[in-house]
Amino acid sequence: MMTYGNEPSGKNNADYLVTFVKYWKMKDSRRMYTTAAGWPQNDASDYNNMPEPRIQGWGQGLSSIINKEAPKSDYDFTEIISKWKQPTVSHEIGQWCVYPDFKEIKKYDGILKPKNFEIFRDKLEQNGLSMLADSFFMATGKLQSLCYKADIEAAMRTPGFGGFQLLGLSDFPGQGTALVGVLDAFWEPKPYMSAKEFNRFCDPLVLLARLPKMVYTNNEELNVPLEVSNFGDAPLKNAVVSWSITSESGVKLFSGSFKTETIALGNAIRLGTIKQVLASVKTPQRVILSATVANHTNTWDIFVYPNVLPETPKDVLVTQILDAKAIKMLNEGGKVLLTLKKGSVKSDKGGDIKIGFSTIFWNTAWTSSQPPTTMGILCNPKHPALASFPTQYHSNWQWWDAMTHSSAIRLNAVSDHINPIVRVIDDWVTAQSLGLVFECNVGKGKLVVSGIDFLSDQDRRPEARQLLYSLENYMNGSQFNPEKTIELAKIQGLYN
């Protein structure tokens, strides 16, 4: 497959490239030709290499599939590619950033020096966050891996798709520092993603699940078609497809299998449909759906929450503003949970930060700060405030709801060196200390401040209900003892 080059521009470039392709098709008919990577699309090409089929396109920002639409894996790019008669290869999918790994600096022992990494390291240190460098790297790496899996599987689910072109497997130090690799700039693996894990969703044979959503309540039923993309050496005869759903600790909850006569070469090959009632899942948890055929396995994280939550004591006042009632409660030694309405955080306190679910696309310098300019969350999953909201230390699908109903809070607008319950990871260029949920004493009372709006459309947001329940449980318990004391005016100054 031959192309002139990448992303052409200039006067009459389309006419020139069509003539170029026609010339080479006559000169050497053994190969397939296209005008260029990215554009222009035209009938002279044997295939298209286009940027539209991906889950985060240039300029889409928070309106992209991964940032705007609730988590799922049942979509594909059929509608996008149907307007073109030639096969389509997607152009530069991915471009998902990870935080700099400052341990990489010591690898530069020649004439090249990592001055960019040194600048970013120094900025993080200036902002008092250098102790979190490794945690930022690992947490954003896990989110990057989730984004790549979503991007690649969407391509593989698309019937008749011509293929996908990743921007790169390794980091690119140029163009504003594009840390988009699951390998570093030395083509060495990063600790958050192994080759085996990557091959689960990027391999000649990949199992695929069309999940209509990733978050369920236990009064629902899973209805999940399984497919396979098989571009291996040959069809598979009489293969058995097995599936299971296990708890996070490895306990098998459900399982089943499908028999197949022949798995042909190609993709969008249906294997069977998992139908499973979830009523026996009584506690909130992450469960892992796994499917295997011919020694190939793929997995997907699903989150299940109780449809009906126990009543919590009425000791905690949940409010979106610190009104007279809330202030009186704090002055009398009570407990208040301030859940700020999305968009209410003042611009200089964090409201101007372009928060989203995914990590940064390409980088903020080269894209003129296309949103999101944040890189997911970091938390301690063992914090008692999260006891009823099972989480890892990094973003996973259950955090999509919070990130899309929230504003980041600049923690230095509240207090120096405050340690939030849930932190938002900022762009490495600005490296601000950002919070999503934090606690403090105000007057005689105790306060939890949430940049997440828990109340709007709550009946349609099981994740919001569950996280709010977890926080209220924590606030009603003996472990709720904030370290910091903050003036009421500082908290009131956060929002409009």
Secondary structure as UniProt FT lines:
FT   STRAND          2..3
FT   TURN            11..12
FT   HELIX           13..27
FT   TURN            29..30
FT   STRAND          33..34
FT   TURN            43..44
FT   STRAND          48..50
FT   TURN            58..60
FT   HELIX           61..63
FT   HELIX           65..68
FT   HELIX           78..81
FT   TURN            82..83
FT   STRAND          88..93
FT   HELIX           102..107
FT   HELIX           115..126
FT   TURN            127..128
FT   HELIX           130..132
FT   HELIX           133..157
FT   TURN            159..160
FT   STRAND          163..166
FT   TURN            175..177
FT   TURN            185..186
FT   TURN            191..192
FT   HELIX           195..199
FT   TURN            200..201
FT   STRAND          205..209
FT   STRAND          215..217
FT   TURN            218..219
FT   STRAND          221..230
FT   STRAND          236..237
FT   STRAND          240..247
FT   TURN            248..249
FT   STRAND          252..259
FT   STRAND          262..263
FT   STRAND          266..277
FT   TURN            279..280
FT   STRAND          285..293
FT   TURN            294..295
FT   STRAND          296..305
FT   TURN            314..315
FT   STRAND          316..319
FT   HELIX           324..331
FT   TURN            332..333
FT   STRAND          335..339
FT   TURN            342..343
FT   HELIX           347..349
FT   TURN            350..352
FT   TURN            364..368
FT   STRAND          374..379
FT   TURN            381..382
FT   HELIX           384..386
FT   TURN            387..388
FT   HELIX           397..399
FT   HELIX           400..404
FT   STRAND          409..410
FT   HELIX           411..413
FT   TURN            416..417
FT   STRAND          422..426
FT   TURN            428..430
FT   STRAND          433..442
FT   TURN            443..444
FT   STRAND          445..450
FT   TURN            456..457
FT   HELIX           458..460
FT   HELIX           462..475
FT   TURN            478..479
FT   HELIX           488..492
FT   TURN            493..494
//
